[in-house]
Amino acid sequence: MELSWRSKLESLLGAPIMTAGLPLGERESAWQDIGLKPGDRIRSGDRFRLPDGTIRLIVSADDEKVEYVDLQPGDLTGREEQLLEWLLLELERDSHAEEGRERPLNREMQRLGEWIQEQIGAGRLQAAVPDEFNAGGRLNIEWIPFLLLADHAAKANDAELEKLLQTYLETDVLLVPLREQEWLILAPDSLLYEEVGSRGEIEETPEELLESVARGMHDMLTSEWLGENHIAVAHPIVPSAALVDTVYLLRETVALGRRFHQGDTVHLPWNIHLERLLNSIPDEQRLRFIEQAASRTDLLLEPEIVTTLETFFAMNCNVSDTAKKLFIHRNTLLYRLDKLKQETGLDVRLFRDAVLVKIILLLYKVTKRK
């Protein structure tokens, strides 16, 4: 039974849903005192009267556990009890029917994921999606592509993930399983227009809107289902022509984001152009650059200085905004920057030196030092 149903039922009845984890073979004998006979099965909607007069209503039952609610006489009328019994039984039937029903669309998306894997492995990044995966031409319109990677060990369920995403985004999505614990999510580009409408007259760039949707999705998945996860998002695409190349781009974005920005969990391809370039430089050349670019790189890499510099760059080199972000006095920040200039010869308030320091910080994160 879904969590929302559980909560609604508990609220309606004014009583918590309890769980009994008795093994199947022992359950009936343990409950004989409430009227069960040998061989009887417990089903959703069954009602039993306990010796003290309490009415035990079975919410759900399977081979592992029984969920039930204990009610006091008079809490429900006889007609209400019968209606609730019928409703729970129908819910159980619907649940079993859904579990046994095959979903052609999911099988099709799984095959599409396998095809994408094959194209990337063969280096065919510009391959067009075959018509067999494009029923009704649904991949000929623009979709927003997300790449989701789950870090936790337990295998996630595709159907649960799809339902959770559709509930959160309030729209249909296409969920394409890729590698283990990795999915491509295609969401309608109308999400951007809805995001604009929900923010009133606040003007934001398409990139800011996409980041907002991605961060909201990440936070929801972290708290509701997946635990720790990483998400990358790209500009809207027409999947029939650009799907393979986009998956490759999003994978690269996540890999570079995790390598250069280890604390980040939402990764944006338009924010890592410099990281992509630096990643292509051999380790030996990176190390040589770090050693030659500043007279004292050890000072640059002190934790306090690193935090100060990364915040300074994030605030677009604005002294006042950086001081506020760090919760320090403006003069304290200026003292740190002056000390850095004196010790290293680099003044990050100058564009040229700021670029050098930014590159040094990025390279240091991924360079193997002797």
C-alpha positions in Angstrom: 0.0 0.0 0.0 1.3 3.4 -0.9 2.6 5.8 1.7 0.0 8.4 0.8 -2.8 5.8 1.3 -1.4 4.8 4.6 -1.3 8.3 5.9 -4.8 9.1 4.6 -6.3 6.0 6.1 -4.6 6.6 9.5 -6.0 10.2 9.4 -9.4 9.0 8.5 -9.6 6.3 11.2 -7.7 8.3 13.8 -5.6 5.3 14.6 -2.1 4.1 13.5 -1.5 1.2 11.1 0.4 -1.5 13.0 2.5 -4.2 11.5 2.8 -7.9 12.7 5.8 -9.7 11.1 4.7 -13.2 12.0 5.9 -16.0 9.6 3.1 -17.2 7.4 3.0 -20.7 8.9 2.6 -19.3 12.5 0.3 -16.4 11.8 -3.1 -18.1 11.8 -2.3 -20.2 15.0 -1.2 -17.1 16.8 -4.4 -15.3 16.0 -6.8 -18.2 16.7 -8.1 -16.2 19.7 -9.7 -13.7 17.4 -11.8 -16.3 15.6 -9.5 -17.7 12.9 -9.8 -21.4 12.1 -6.9 -23.7 11.1 -6.2 -23.1 7.4 -7.9 -19.7 7.3 -6.1 -17.0 5.3 -6.0 -13.3 6.3 -7.0 -10.9 3.6 -7.3 -7.1 3.3 -10.6 -6.0 4.7 -11.0 -8.8 7.2 -12.4 -7.8 10.6 -11.9 -9.6 13.9 -13.1 -8.8 17.4 -10.5 -9.3 20.1 -11.4 -10.6 23.6 -11.4 -7.1 25.0 -13.9 -5.9 22.4 -11.4 -4.1 20.2 -12.1 -4.5 16.4 -9.0 -5.4 14.4 -9.2 -4.4 10.8 -6.8 -6.0 8.3 -5.3 -3.3 6.0 -3.0 -5.6 4.0 -1.5 -9.1 4.3 1.3 -11.0 2.5 3.8 -13.7 3.1 6.0 -11.5 5.3 3.7 -9.3 7.4 0.2 -8.2 8.3 -0.8 -4.6 8.6 -3.8 -3.8 10.7 -5.7 -1.1 12.6 -7.3 -1.6 16.0 -10.5 0.3 16.5 -12.8 0.7 19.5 -16.5 -0.3 19.3 -18.5 2.7 18.0 -15.6 4.3 16.1 -17.3 3.2 12.9 -20.9 2.3 12.1 -21.7 -1.2 10.7 -22.2 0.3 7.2 -18.8 2.2 7.4 -17.1 -1.0 8.4 -18.5 -2.8 5.4 -17.6 0.0 3.0 -14.0 0.1 4.4 -13.8 -3.7 4.1 -14.9 -3.6 0.4 -12.5 -0.7 -0.4 -9.4 -2.5 1.1 -10.3 -5.7 -0.8 -10.5 -3.8 -4.0 -7.2 -2.0 -3.4 -5.6 -5.4 -2.8 -7.0 -6.7 -6.1 -5.8 -3.7 -8.0 -2.4 -4.0 -6.5 -2.1 -7.7 -7.5 -3.3 -6.9 -11.0 -0.8 -4.1 -11.4 2.0 -6.4 -10.2 1.1 -9.1 -12.7 0.6 -6.8 -15.6 3.5 -6.4 -18.0 4.3 -2.9 -19.2 5.3 -2.7 -22.9 6.5 0.9 -22.5 9.0 -0.1 -19.8 10.3 -3.0 -21.9 10.6 -0.6 -24.8 12.6 1.9 -22.7 14.9 -0.8 -21.5 15.6 -1.8 -25.1 16.2 1.9 -25.9 18.7 2.1 -23.1 20.5 -1.0 -24.4 20.6 0.6 -27.9 22.1 3.8 -26.4 24.8 1.8 -24.7 25.7 0.1 -27.9 26.0 3.3 -29.8 28.2 5.0 -27.2 30.4 1.9 -27.0 30.9 2.0 -30.8 31.5 5.7 -30.8 28.4 6.5 -32.9 27.4 9.6 -30.9 25.4 11.2 -33.7 23.3 8.1 -34.3 19.6 8.7 -34.9 17.0 6.8 -32.8 15.4 4.0 -34.8 11.7 4.3 -35.5 11.0 1.2 -33.4 11.7 3.3 -30.3 9.8 6.3 -31.5 6.2 5.2 -31.5 3.8 8.1 -32.3 6.8 10.4 -33.0 7.1 11.2 -29.3 10.9 11.6 -29.6 10.5 14.2 -32.4 9.5 17.0 -29.9 11.7 18.7 -27.3 12.3 17.0 -24.0 14.5 18.1 -21.0 17.2 15.4 -20.5 18.3 14.5 -17.0 20.9 11.8 -16.0 20.4 10.2 -12.6 23.0 8.1 -10.8 22.3 6.5 -7.5 25.1 5.8 -5.0 23.5 3.4 -2.6 24.0 -0.3 -2.9 20.4 -1.5 -2.9 19.0 -2.0 -6.5 16.4 0.6 -7.2 13.0 -0.3 -8.8 12.3 1.3 -12.1 8.6 1.4 -11.7 8.8 3.0 -8.3 11.2 5.6 -9.6 9.0 6.4 -12.6 5.9 6.8 -10.4 7.8 9.0 -7.9 9.1 11.3 -10.7 5.7 11.6 -12.3 4.1 12.5 -9.0 6.8 15.1 -8.2 6.9 16.7 -11.6 3.1 16.4 -12.0 3.6 15.2 -15.6 4.5 12.1 -17.6 8.2 11.3 -18.0 10.1 8.8 -20.1 12.5 6.7 -17.9 15.3 5.0 -19.8 17.4 2.5 -17.7 21.0 2.6 -18.7 23.8 1.1 -16.7 23.4 -0.3 -13.1 21.9 2.4 -11.0 21.8 4.9 -13.9 18.8 6.3 -15.7 18.0 8.8 -18.4 15.0 10.9 -17.6 13.1 12.8 -20.3 10.7 15.4 -19.0 8.5 17.7 -21.1 10.0 21.1 -21.9 6.8 22.6 -20.6 8.3 22.3 -17.1 10.4 25.4 -17.9 7.3 27.5 -18.7 5.6 26.2 -15.6 8.7 27.1 -13.6 8.6 30.6 -15.0 4.9 31.0 -14.2 5.4 29.9 -10.6 8.1 32.5 -10.0 6.0 35.5 -11.1 8.0 38.3 -12.6 11.4 37.1 -11.5 13.6 37.0 -14.6 15.8 33.9 -14.7 17.9 32.4 -17.5 16.9 29.0 -19.0 20.1 27.6 -17.3 18.9 28.9 -13.9 15.5 27.4 -14.4 17.0 24.0 -15.4 19.3 24.1 -12.4 16.3 24.8 -10.1 14.3 21.9 -11.5 17.3 19.6 -11.2 18.1 20.6 -7.6 14.4 20.1 -6.6 14.4 16.7 -8.2 17.7 15.8 -6.4 16.4 16.9 -3.0 13.1 15.0 -3.5 14.9 11.8 -4.5 17.4 12.1 -1.6 14.7 12.4 1.0 12.0 10.2 -0.5 13.7 7.2 -2.1 17.3 7.0 -3.3 19.4 8.5 -0.7 22.6 10.1 -2.1 22.4 10.6 -5.8 23.9 12.7 -8.6 21.9 14.5 -11.3 23.0 16.2 -14.5 20.7 18.2 -16.8 21.1 19.7 -20.3 19.2 22.1 -22.5 16.1 20.7 -24.1 16.8 18.4 -27.0 14.9 16.5 -29.8 15.8 13.0 -28.7 15.3 11.3 -32.1 18.4 13.2 -33.4 20.5 14.0 -30.3 19.8 11.3 -27.7 23.1 9.4 -27.8 25.3 12.5 -27.8 23.3 14.0 -24.9 23.7 10.9 -22.7 27.5 11.0 -23.5 27.6 14.7 -22.5 25.7 14.2 -19.3 27.9 11.2 -18.3 30.9 13.3 -18.9 29.4 16.2 -16.9 28.7 14.0 -13.9 32.2 12.5 -14.0 33.9 15.9 -14.3 31.7 17.3 -11.6 32.5 14.5 -9.2 36.2 14.8 -9.9 36.6 18.6 -9.7 33.8 19.5 -7.3 33.4 16.7 -4.9 30.8 18.3 -2.7 28.4 19.0 -5.6 25.6 16.6 -6.5 23.9 18.5 -9.3 26.1 18.9 -12.3 25.6 21.4 -15.2 27.5 21.1 -18.5 27.6 24.8 -19.1 29.5 25.3 -15.8 32.4 22.9 -16.5 34.0 24.1 -19.8 37.2 24.9 -18.0 37.2 21.6 -16.1 36.7 19.7 -19.4 39.8 21.5 -20.9 42.0 20.9 -17.8 41.0 17.3 -17.6 42.6 16.7 -20.9 46.0 17.9 -19.8 48.5 15.1 -18.7 49.4 14.9 -15.0 53.1 15.9 -15.6 52.1 19.1 -17.3 49.5 19.9 -14.7 52.1 19.5 -11.9 54.6 21.7 -13.8 52.0 24.4 -14.2 51.1 24.4 -10.5 54.8 24.6 -9.5 55.6 27.5 -11.9 52.4 29.6 -11.6 53.0 30.8 -8.0 55.9 31.2 -5.7 54.1 29.5 -2.7 51.4 27.1 -3.8 51.3 25.7 -0.2 49.6 28.9 1.0 47.1 28.7 -1.8 46.0 25.3 -0.6 45.5 26.0 3.1 41.8 25.1 4.0 40.9 28.7 5.0 42.4 30.2 1.9 40.8 27.6 -0.4 37.4 28.3 1.2 37.9 32.1 0.8 39.0 31.8 -2.8 36.3 29.5 -3.9 33.7 31.7 -2.3 35.3 34.8 -3.9 35.1 33.2 -7.3 31.5 32.0 -6.7 30.6 35.6 -5.8 32.1 36.8 -9.1 35.1 38.3 -7.3 32.9 40.8 -5.4 34.6 41.6 -2.1 31.4 42.8 -0.2 29.3 39.8 -1.3 32.1 37.4 -0.4 32.5 38.8 3.1 28.8 38.5 3.7 28.8 34.9 2.4 31.7 34.0 4.7 30.2 35.9 7.6 33.4 37.9 8.1 34.2 41.6 8.2 35.2 43.1 4.8 38.5 44.2 6.2 39.2 40.6 7.3 38.7 39.4 3.7 40.9 42.2 2.4 43.6 41.1 4.9 43.5 37.5 3.6 43.7 38.7 -0.1 46.6 41.0 0.7 48.4 38.2 2.5 47.9 36.0 -0.5 49.3 38.6 -2.8 52.3 39.2 -0.6 53.2 35.5 -0.2 52.4 34.3 -3.8 52.6 37.4 -5.9 49.1 36.8 -7.1 46.3 39.4 -6.6 43.0 37.7 -7.3 41.3 41.1 -7.6 43.1 41.3 -10.9 41.5 39.3 -13.8 44.8 37.7 -15.0 45.8 36.5 -11.5 42.2 35.4 -10.7 42.3 33.1 -13.7 45.6 31.7 -12.7 44.5 31.0 -9.2 41.2 29.4 -10.3 43.2 27.1 -12.6 45.6 26.2 -9.9 42.8 25.3 -7.5 41.1 23.1 -10.1 44.3 21.4 -11.2 45.4 20.6 -7.6 42.2 18.6 -7.1 43.0 16.1 -9.9 46.8 16.2 -10.1 48.9 13.3 -8.8 51.7 14.9 -6.8 55.1 13.4 -6.2 
